[in-house]
Amino acid sequence: MLTALWIIQIISALLLILLVIIHSPKGDGIAGIGGASQVFSSQKNAESGLNKLTMYVAIVFFVTTFLTGFNIFH
């Protein structure tokens, strides 16, 4: 059981790293001048879904970390 938790933890850690790298910066940069950032509103929907997915993967990572840290399955 502990080995399965380690595998889930490693997979979730790699996914978390990948998802954080995929995120775009929060600032609009020069596109924020004059309202040009509204042109890319479809990207905001994709960013919202990416934020949710990142949150779920982070929860899985933290839960597996706590379970393996407390070593309740040993």
Secondary structure, DSSP 8 states (H G I E B T S, - for coil): -HHHHHHHHHHHHHHHHHHHHHS--S--GGGGGGGGGGGGHHHHHHHHHHHHHHHHHHHHHHHHHHHHHHTTT-
